[in-house]
Amino acid sequence: MILETKRLILRCLTQEDYPALCRILQDRDVMYAYEHAFDDREVQDWLDRQLRRYWEDGFGLWAVVLKESGEVIGQCGLTMQEWDGRRVPEIGYLFQKAFWHRGYATEAAAACRAYAFGTLDIPEVFSIIRDTNIASQNVARRNGMTVKGKFTKYYYGVCMPHLVFSVCRDAIRENSPQES
């Protein structure tokens, strides 16, 4: 276990989580910001990339497990992303559609922010979100983030404008309502 919140456990993904990842990454509704649902190979590549990140960076996207059932309902964590000519720590999240609009993404993202600031001593964290992904933007805002910049990614043959949200450790007030 990496993190625990009131309702969730965040832990490293394993190969046994492949079916749960398929439920997320192969759902067109969940993957609309990526312009396509992943095929089996892309899901395995995604999982392999997280496992590599754990080894290389010490973190990555983690499995989000619902405490009450033990079910993997999503993934949330920290990854290093390129922005503005540097590598920045990003809080990212993807959840099964059946678990949207219940506050799980916000709860997990806030725990990742606290982990980045407290455990990893990272002074600023980011979330890079497609401009059409309003739900994820709202999670970033609830996590204390504001828009710091924007850029366009070219992925899957599509120009995708993205907003770059960030929050600095110093900007988070003690006992903030966003804390988990």
C-alpha positions, 0 to 999 in steps of 0.5 A: 500500500502506498496511500490510504484515504477514508474510502480508498487504498492506492497501491502499485499496479501488478500484472494481475490488475490487467483485467481491471485496467481493461475495464478502464482503458478499453471504455470509449467513454472513459478514454474520450480525451485520448480519442480512442479506447485502447486495444489489448496491446496498448493496455499491456504497454500502459501497465508495463510503463507504470511498472517501469515508472515505479522502478525508474522514478519511485512512483507512477499511476497506482491502482485505486482500490475501493476499501469496502469491496477490494475492487480496483476502480481506477488509477491515480498517481504521479508521473513525470511529464514533459512541459515547457522544456522540463520534466514536471510531476503530474497528478493523473487519474482515470476511473471506471465510468461506473465510479464517476461523480462520487468524489473518488478522483478528488479524494485520490488526487488530494492524497497524491498531492499530499504524498508529493508535498510531504513524502517526496518533498516536491514543491509543485505538482501539475495536472495536464488536462485536455481542454475539453475534459471539464470533469478532470479540470474540476478535479484539479481545481478541487485539488487547489490547482489553477491554470498555469499554461496551455499547449497542444499535443498531437496524438492519434492524428488529432491536435489536442489543446491541453491546459496545465494546472499546478499548485505549489506546496506553499500555496496549500493552507493548513486544514484546507478543505481539499485535504484528504 
